[in-house]
């Protein structure tokens, strides 16, 4: 037979001290983990934006065919507002010699710098002719290390 006594009525649940310890531990975990989570999301956004810029560059040939126009990619920096696609906020593109895209789907090819505005570093790519759908990395590093600070005037 089951007996009811005062101990069994009040012993179910957690004490105030146990709840406070659990809340303290959860607060510590959140305090340590949240900043790292923010860094992880920012790192992902940064990498995704770079991938999108590279995809946009290799998609310029498709744009020339689709719109049936010849155009030149040039500028220091390139005005990406006139181009299709999302070019992001972290990256700028600099080109010394214009790259010509033909409505037939071919292009002249050439070298272009993709500059990371936040870390002040860059990557020199070669856009390979005849179709410019492939990028080849030539060099990468800091702007001073690459010796391009004197080539271009960088936006601050």
C-alpha positions as protocol buffer text, in pm:
chain_id: "A"
residue {
  index: 1
  type: UNK
  ca { x: 0 y: 0 z: 0 }
}
residue {
  index: 2
  type: UNK
  ca { x: 121 y: 350 z: -85 }
}
residue {
  index: 3
  type: UNK
  ca { x: 157 y: 589 z: 204 }
}
residue {
  index: 4
  type: UNK
  ca { x: 158 y: 966 z: 176 }
}
residue {
  index: 5
  type: UNK
  ca { x: 382 y: 1156 z: 411 }
}
residue {
  index: 6
  type: UNK
  ca { x: 519 y: 1510 z: 427 }
}
residue {
  index: 7
  type: UNK
  ca { x: 856 y: 1410 z: 278 }
}
residue {
  index: 8
  type: UNK
  ca { x: 707 y: 1254 z: -36 }
}
residue {
  index: 9
  type: UNK
  ca { x: 482 y: 1557 z: -95 }
}
residue {
  index: 10
  type: UNK
  ca { x: 765 y: 1812 z: -94 }
}
residue {
  index: 11
  type: UNK
  ca { x: 1062 y: 1614 z: -228 }
}
residue {
  index: 12
  type: UNK
  ca { x: 960 y: 1624 z: -595 }
}
residue {
  index: 13
  type: UNK
  ca { x: 1142 y: 1887 z: -802 }
}
residue {
  index: 14
  type: UNK
  ca { x: 1465 y: 2082 z: -767 }
}
residue {
  index: 15
  type: UNK
  ca { x: 1588 y: 2303 z: -489 }
}
residue {
  index: 16
  type: UNK
  ca { x: 1652 y: 2671 z: -548 }
}
residue {
  index: 17
  type: UNK
  ca { x: 2026 y: 2613 z: -516 }
}
residue {
  index: 18
  type: UNK
  ca { x: 2024 y: 2344 z: -786 }
}
residue {
  index: 19
  type: UNK
  ca { x: 1832 y: 2572 z: -1024 }
}
residue {
  index: 20
  type: UNK
  ca { x: 2075 y: 2860 z: -962 }
}
residue {
  index: 21
  type: UNK
  ca { x: 2377 y: 2636 z: -1031 }
}
residue {
  index: 22
  type: UNK
  ca { x: 2224 y: 2516 z: -1358 }
}
residue {
  index: 23
  type: UNK
  ca { x: 2143 y: 2874 z: -1463 }
}
residue {
  index: 24
  type: UNK
  ca { x: 2497 y: 2981 z: -1378 }
}
residue {
  index: 25
  type: UNK
  ca { x: 2644 y: 2701 z: -1589 }
}
residue {
  index: 26
  type: UNK
  ca { x: 2414 y: 2783 z: -1882 }
}
residue {
  index: 27
  type: UNK
  ca { x: 2515 y: 3149 z: -1857 }
}
residue {
  index: 28
  type: UNK
  ca { x: 2884 y: 3060 z: -1862 }
}
residue {
  index: 29
  type: UNK
  ca { x: 2839 y: 2834 z: -2165 }
}
residue {
  index: 30
  type: UNK
  ca { x: 2645 y: 3102 z: -2351 }
}
residue {
  index: 31
  type: UNK
  ca { x: 2905 y: 3366 z: -2263 }
}
residue {
  index: 32
  type: UNK
  ca { x: 3186 y: 3153 z: -2401 }
}
residue {
  index: 33
  type: UNK
  ca { x: 3002 y: 3005 z: -2698 }
}
residue {
  index: 34
  type: UNK
  ca { x: 2811 y: 3303 z: -2836 }
}
residue {
  index: 35
  type: UNK
  ca { x: 3112 y: 3513 z: -2947 }
}
residue {
  index: 36
  type: UNK
  ca { x: 3261 y: 3209 z: -3119 }
}
residue {
  index: 37
  type: UNK
  ca { x: 2930 y: 3145 z: -3292 }
}
residue {
  index: 38
  type: UNK
  ca { x: 2928 y: 3504 z: -3421 }
}
residue {
  index: 39
  type: UNK
  ca { x: 3282 y: 3461 z: -3557 }
}
residue {
  index: 40
  type: UNK
  ca { x: 3180 y: 3138 z: -3728 }
}
residue {
  index: 41
  type: UNK
  ca { x: 2883 y: 3304 z: -3898 }
}
residue {
  index: 42
  type: UNK
  ca { x: 3096 y: 3602 z: -4007 }
}
residue {
  index: 43
  type: UNK
  ca { x: 3360 y: 3367 z: -4146 }
}
residue {
  index: 44
  type: UNK
  ca { x: 3098 y: 3175 z: -4340 }
}
residue {
  index: 45
  type: UNK
  ca { x: 2948 y: 3497 z: -4480 }
}
residue {
  index: 46
  type: UNK
  ca { x: 3295 y: 3615 z: -4586 }
}
residue {
  index: 47
  type: UNK
  ca { x: 3378 y: 3287 z: -4763 }
}
residue {
  index: 48
  type: UNK
  ca { x: 3037 y: 3271 z: -4930 }
}
residue {
  index: 49
  type: UNK
  ca { x: 3074 y: 3626 z: -5059 }
}
residue {
  index: 50
  type: UNK
  ca { x: 3415 y: 3543 z: -5208 }
}
residue {
  index: 51
  type: UNK
  ca { x: 3268 y: 3235 z: -5377 }
}
residue {
  index: 52
  type: UNK
  ca { x: 2987 y: 3450 z: -5517 }
}
residue {
  index: 53
  type: UNK
  ca { x: 3230 y: 3709 z: -5658 }
}
residue {
  index: 54
  type: UNK
  ca { x: 3430 y: 3435 z: -5833 }
}
residue {
  index: 55
  type: UNK
  ca { x: 3109 y: 3279 z: -5969 }
}
residue {
  index: 56
  type: UNK
  ca { x: 2999 y: 3621 z: -6097 }
}
residue {
  index: 57
  type: UNK
  ca { x: 3333 y: 3669 z: -6274 }
}
residue {
  index: 58
  type: UNK
  ca { x: 3311 y: 3336 z: -6452 }
}
residue {
  index: 59
  type: UNK
  ca { x: 2946 y: 3411 z: -6536 }
}
residue {
  index: 60
  type: UNK
  ca { x: 3027 y: 3730 z: -6729 }
}
residue {
  index: 61
  type: UNK
  ca { x: 3065 y: 3530 z: -7051 }
}
residue {
  index: 62
  type: UNK
  ca { x: 2713 y: 3397 z: -7003 }
}
residue {
  index: 63
  type: UNK
  ca { x: 2588 y: 3754 z: -6952 }
}
residue {
  index: 64
  type: UNK
  ca { x: 2745 y: 3869 z: -7281 }
}
residue {
  index: 65
  type: UNK
  ca { x: 2575 y: 3581 z: -7467 }
}
residue {
  index: 66
  type: UNK
  ca { x: 2242 y: 3630 z: -7290 }
}
residue {
  index: 67
  type: UNK
  ca { x: 2233 y: 4005 z: -7358 }
}
residue {
  index: 68
  type: UNK
  ca { x: 2404 y: 3969 z: -7699 }
}
residue {
  index: 69
  type: UNK
  ca { x: 2645 y: 4255 z: -7631 }
}
residue {
  index: 70
  type: UNK
  ca { x: 3020 y: 4308 z: -7634 }
}
residue {
  index: 71
  type: UNK
  ca { x: 3159 y: 4477 z: -7324 }
}
residue {
  index: 72
  type: UNK
  ca { x: 3485 y: 4550 z: -7148 }
}
residue {
  index: 73
  type: UNK
  ca { x: 3559 y: 4476 z: -6785 }
}
residue {
  index: 74
  type: UNK
  ca { x: 3788 y: 4749 z: -6661 }
}
residue {
  index: 75
  type: UNK
  ca { x: 3843 y: 4982 z: -6374 }
}
residue {
  index: 76
  type: UNK
  ca { x: 4032 y: 5055 z: -6062 }
}
residue {
  index: 77
  type: UNK
  ca { x: 3810 y: 4942 z: -5894 }
}
residue {
  index: 78
  type: UNK
  ca { x: 3563 y: 4781 z: -6131 }
}
residue {
  index: 79
  type: UNK
  ca { x: 3217 y: 4936 z: -6094 }
}
residue {
  index: 80
  type: UNK
  ca { x: 3027 y: 4622 z: -6001 }
}
residue {
  index: 81
  type: UNK
  ca { x: 2698 y: 4812 z: -5976 }
}
residue {
  index: 82
  type: UNK
  ca { x: 2673 y: 4796 z: -6356 }
}
residue {
  index: 83
  type: UNK
  ca { x: 2716 y: 4418 z: -6359 }
}
residue {
  index: 84
  type: UNK
  ca { x: 2461 y: 4148 z: -6289 }
}
residue {
  index: 85
  type: UNK
  ca { x: 2482 y: 3955 z: -5962 }
}
residue {
  index: 86
  type: UNK
  ca { x: 2559 y: 4022 z: -5597 }
}
residue {
  index: 87
  type: UNK
  ca { x: 2920 y: 4139 z: -5564 }
}
residue {
  index: 88
  type: UNK
  ca { x: 2921 y: 4175 z: -5186 }
}
residue {
  index: 89
  type: UNK
  ca { x: 3074 y: 4432 z: -4956 }
}
residue {
  index: 90
  type: UNK
  ca { x: 3410 y: 4276 z: -4864 }
}
residue {
  index: 91
  type: UNK
  ca { x: 3568 y: 4251 z: -5209 }
}
residue {
  index: 92
  type: UNK
  ca { x: 3682 y: 4489 z: -5482 }
}
residue {
  index: 93
  type: UNK
  ca { x: 3809 y: 4401 z: -5827 }
}
residue {
  index: 94
  type: UNK
  ca { x: 4096 y: 4588 z: -5992 }
}
residue {
  index: 95
  type: UNK
  ca { x: 4207 y: 4541 z: -6352 }
}
residue {
  index: 96
  type: UNK
  ca { x: 4508 y: 4701 z: -6522 }
}
residue {
  index: 97
  type: UNK
  ca { x: 4426 y: 4603 z: -6882 }
}
residue {
  index: 98
  type: UNK
  ca { x: 4063 y: 4573 z: -6996 }
}
residue {
  index: 99
  type: UNK
  ca { x: 3918 y: 4225 z: -7046 }
}
residue {
  index: 100
  type: UNK
  ca { x: 3692 y: 4221 z: -7352 }
}
residue {
  index: 101
  type: UNK
  ca { x: 3385 y: 3995 z: -7352 }
}
residue {
  index: 102
  type: UNK
  ca { x: 3232 y: 3919 z: -7692 }
}
residue {
  index: 103
  type: UNK
  ca { x: 2865 y: 3845 z: -7758 }
}
residue {
  index: 104
  type: UNK
  ca { x: 2977 y: 3521 z: -7926 }
}
residue {
  index: 105
  type: UNK
  ca { x: 3075 y: 3389 z: -7582 }
}
residue {
  index: 106
  type: UNK
  ca { x: 3450 y: 3430 z: -7602 }
}
residue {
  index: 107
  type: UNK
  ca { x: 3671 y: 3676 z: -7418 }
}
residue {
  index: 108
  type: UNK
  ca { x: 4022 y: 3815 z: -7438 }
}
residue {
  index: 109
  type: UNK
  ca { x: 4123 y: 3692 z: -7093 }
}
residue {
  index: 110
  type: UNK
  ca { x: 4350 y: 3879 z: -6859 }
}
residue {
  index: 111
  type: UNK
  ca { x: 4465 y: 3934 z: -6505 }
}
residue {
  index: 112
  type: UNK
  ca { x: 4256 y: 4082 z: -6228 }
}
residue {
  index: 113
  type: UNK
  ca { x: 4308 y: 4152 z: -5862 }
}
residue {
  index: 114
  type: UNK
  ca { x: 4042 y: 4061 z: -5611 }
}
residue {
  index: 115
  type: UNK
  ca { x: 4111 y: 4275 z: -5307 }
}
residue {
  index: 116
  type: UNK
  ca { x: 3981 y: 4197 z: -4960 }
}
residue {
  index: 117
  type: UNK
  ca { x: 3888 y: 4537 z: -4816 }
}
residue {
  index: 118
  type: UNK
  ca { x: 3873 y: 4417 z: -4456 }
}
residue {
  index: 119
  type: UNK
  ca { x: 4203 y: 4228 z: -4431 }
}
residue {
  index: 120
  type: UNK
  ca { x: 4395 y: 4441 z: -4684 }
}
residue {
  index: 121
  type: UNK
  ca { x: 4503 y: 4138 z: -4882 }
}
residue {
  index: 122
  type: UNK
  ca { x: 4455 y: 4034 z: -5239 }
}
residue {
  index: 123
  type: UNK
  ca { x: 4461 y: 3751 z: -5489 }
}
residue {
  index: 124
  type: UNK
  ca { x: 4583 y: 3790 z: -5845 }
}
residue {
  index: 125
  type: UNK
  ca { x: 4376 y: 3573 z: -6080 }
}
residue {
  index: 126
  type: UNK
  ca { x: 4407 y: 3506 z: -6448 }
}
residue {
  index: 127
  type: UNK
  ca { x: 4077 y: 3481 z: -6634 }
}
residue {
  index: 128
  type: UNK
  ca { x: 4162 y: 3221 z: -6897 }
}
residue {
  index: 129
  type: UNK
  ca { x: 4061 y: 3274 z: -7262 }
}
residue {
  index: 130
  type: UNK
  ca { x: 3887 y: 3185 z: -7487 }
}
residue {
  index: 131
  type: UNK
  ca { x: 3572 y: 3147 z: -7276 }
}
residue {
  index: 132
  type: UNK
  ca { x: 3679 y: 3301 z: -6942 }
}
residue {
  index: 133
  type: UNK
  ca { x: 3491 y: 3043 z: -6740 }
}
residue {
  index: 134
  type: UNK
  ca { x: 3801 y: 2936 z: -6551 }
}
residue {
  index: 135
  type: UNK
  ca { x: 4009 y: 3136 z: -6303 }
}
residue {
  index: 136
  type: UNK
  ca { x: 4368 y: 3052 z: -6225 }
}
residue {
  index: 137
  type: UNK
  ca { x: 4537 y: 3181 z: -5908 }
}
residue {
  index: 138
  type: UNK
  ca { x: 4870 y: 3347 z: -5980 }
}
residue {
  index: 139
  type: UNK
  ca { x: 4962 y: 3501 z: -5642 }
}
residue {
  index: 140
  type: UNK
  ca { x: 4807 y: 3588 z: -5311 }
}
residue {
  index: 141
  type: UNK
  ca { x: 4911 y: 3782 z: -5002 }
}
residue {
  index: 142
  type: UNK
  ca { x: 4900 y: 4119 z: -4829 }
}
residue {
  index: 143
  type: UNK
  ca { x: 4882 y: 4437 z: -5037 }
}
residue {
  index: 144
  type: UNK
  ca { x: 5233 y: 4550 z: -4935 }
}
residue {
  index: 145
  type: UNK
  ca { x: 5376 y: 4203 z: -4984 }
}
residue {
  index: 146
  type: UNK
  ca { x: 5229 y: 4181 z: -5334 }
}
residue {
  index: 147
  type: UNK
  ca { x: 5358 y: 4527 z: -5424 }
}
residue {
  index: 148
  type: UNK
  ca { x: 5025 y: 4656 z: -5549 }
}
residue {
  index: 149
  type: UNK
  ca { x: 4971 y: 4946 z: -5310 }
}
residue {
  index: 150
  type: UNK
  ca { x: 5143 y: 5174 z: -5560 }
}
residue {
  index: 151
  type: UNK
  ca { x: 4950 y: 5033 z: -5861 }
}
residue {
  index: 152
  type: UNK
  ca { x: 4599 y: 5120 z: -5748 }
}
residue {
  index: 153
  type: UNK
  ca { x: 4433 y: 5377 z: -5529 }
}
residue {
  index: 154
  type: UNK
  ca { x: 4234 y: 5173 z: -5281 }
}
residue {
  index: 155
  type: UNK
  ca { x: 3903 y: 5284 z: -5137 }
}
residue {
  index: 156
  type: UNK
  ca { x: 3917 y: 5321 z: -4761 }
}
